[in-house]
Amino acid sequence: MALTGVWIQTMHDGLVRADQIVGIDAYPTPEIAGKPSRWLLDVSLAVPVGSGGPGGWEITSLHRTLAQTSVEPGGAPLVLAKLLAELDAAEAAGVLRAVTDRVATGVSGDVRFTFDPFDGGQQSGGD
């Protein structure tokens, strides 16, 4: 994929360029001290990151969270992969965002994606 003109908004880290993505994953966090588990939609980037500890230096891929929900985000990784392929084929340029919808109970629901082209228009995908 070229995707050098497509940027993806992360939850806390700003923007990452879509051509750096090498993986898309959804997984639950563990429950900690009475806090409920949450589901994360992450992308893995083609950038190694390391950290040291008593056992030595560990190298892994860099992950960035796009969305957090209280329920499994279903097919969001596949929807995102398909949308990135469509944007690549269209030679698009702009910012892609993951949006979590709140259901009537106030709980985060499914993840959908919006794309804001740099030319000023707006498109939505993954609905």
C-alpha positions as CSV (number, residue, x, y, z in Angstrom):
1,M,0.0,0.0,0.0
2,A,1.2,3.5,-0.7
3,L,-1.1,5.4,1.7
4,T,1.6,8.1,2.2
5,G,-1.2,10.8,2.2
6,V,-3.5,9.0,4.7
7,W,-3.0,9.7,8.4
8,I,-4.8,7.9,11.2
9,Q,-5.9,9.6,14.4
10,T,-4.9,7.7,17.5
11,M,-6.5,8.0,20.9
12,H,-3.6,9.7,22.7
13,D,-0.6,10.0,20.4
14,G,-1.8,12.3,17.6
15,L,-1.5,11.0,14.0
16,V,0.4,8.1,12.4
17,R,0.9,7.7,8.7
18,A,-1.1,4.7,7.3
19,D,1.7,3.4,5.2
20,Q,3.6,2.5,8.4
21,I,0.9,0.0,9.6
22,V,1.8,-3.6,9.5
23,G,-1.0,-5.0,11.7
24,I,-4.5,-4.4,13.0
25,D,-5.7,-6.0,16.2
26,A,-8.5,-5.9,18.7
27,Y,-8.0,-7.4,22.2
28,P,-9.3,-7.0,25.7
29,T,-7.3,-5.5,28.5
30,P,-7.2,-7.3,31.9
31,E,-9.3,-6.3,34.8
32,I,-7.2,-4.3,37.3
33,A,-8.2,-3.4,40.9
34,G,-11.9,-3.5,40.2
35,K,-11.8,-1.7,36.9
36,P,-13.6,-3.5,34.1
37,S,-11.8,-4.9,31.1
38,R,-11.9,-2.7,28.0
39,W,-11.4,-3.7,24.3
40,L,-8.7,-1.9,22.4
41,L,-8.5,-1.5,18.6
42,D,-4.8,-1.1,17.9
43,V,-2.5,-0.8,14.9
44,S,1.1,-2.1,14.9
45,L,3.6,0.1,13.1
46,A,6.7,-0.9,11.2
47,V,8.9,0.6,13.9
48,P,10.7,-1.4,16.5
49,V,10.6,-0.3,20.1
50,G,12.7,-1.6,22.9
51,S,12.6,-1.6,26.7
52,G,15.0,-3.0,29.3
53,G,14.5,-4.9,32.4
54,P,16.2,-7.4,34.7
55,G,16.0,-10.0,32.1
56,G,17.7,-7.9,29.4
57,W,16.6,-5.8,26.4
58,E,13.3,-6.7,24.6
59,I,12.4,-5.5,21.2
60,T,8.8,-5.5,19.9
61,S,6.6,-3.6,17.4
62,L,5.2,-0.3,18.3
63,H,1.4,-0.3,18.9
64,R,-1.0,2.6,18.8
65,T,-4.6,2.6,20.1
66,L,-7.3,3.9,17.8
67,A,-10.4,3.2,19.9
68,Q,-11.4,1.8,23.3
69,T,-14.8,0.2,23.9
70,S,-16.5,-1.8,26.6
71,V,-17.7,-4.4,24.2
72,E,-15.8,-6.4,21.5
73,P,-15.4,-4.2,18.4
74,G,-16.5,-7.1,16.2
75,G,-15.2,-6.9,12.7
76,A,-13.5,-3.5,13.1
77,P,-10.0,-4.8,12.2
78,L,-11.3,-6.3,8.9
79,V,-13.4,-3.1,8.2
80,L,-10.3,-0.9,8.7
81,A,-8.1,-3.1,6.5
82,K,-10.8,-3.0,3.7
83,L,-11.1,0.8,4.1
84,L,-7.3,1.3,3.9
85,A,-7.2,-0.8,0.7
86,E,-10.0,1.4,-0.8
87,L,-8.3,4.6,0.2
88,D,-5.0,3.2,-1.3
89,A,-6.7,2.4,-4.6
90,A,-8.3,5.9,-4.7
91,E,-4.9,7.5,-4.0
92,A,-6.6,9.4,-1.2
93,A,-5.1,11.9,1.2
94,G,-6.6,12.9,4.5
95,V,-7.3,11.8,8.1
96,L,-9.0,8.6,9.1
97,R,-10.6,8.4,12.6
98,A,-12.1,5.5,14.6
99,V,-15.4,6.6,16.2
100,T,-17.1,4.7,19.0
101,D,-20.9,5.1,19.2
102,R,-22.6,5.2,22.6
103,V,-25.7,3.0,22.9
104,A,-28.7,3.9,25.0
105,T,-27.1,2.5,28.1
106,G,-24.1,4.9,27.8
107,V,-21.8,2.0,27.0
108,S,-19.4,2.3,24.1
109,G,-20.7,0.2,21.2
110,D,-19.4,-0.6,17.7
111,V,-16.4,1.1,16.1
112,R,-17.0,2.9,12.8
113,F,-14.6,5.0,10.7
114,T,-14.7,8.5,9.2
115,F,-12.4,9.9,6.6
116,D,-11.8,13.7,6.2
117,P,-10.0,14.3,2.9
118,F,-7.5,17.1,2.8
119,D,-9.6,18.7,0.0
120,G,-12.3,19.6,2.6
121,G,-15.0,17.0,1.9
122,Q,-15.9,14.3,4.3
123,Q,-16.6,10.6,3.8
124,S,-17.6,7.9,6.1
125,G,-16.8,4.2,5.9
126,G,-17.4,1.1,7.9
127,D,-21.0,1.7,8.7
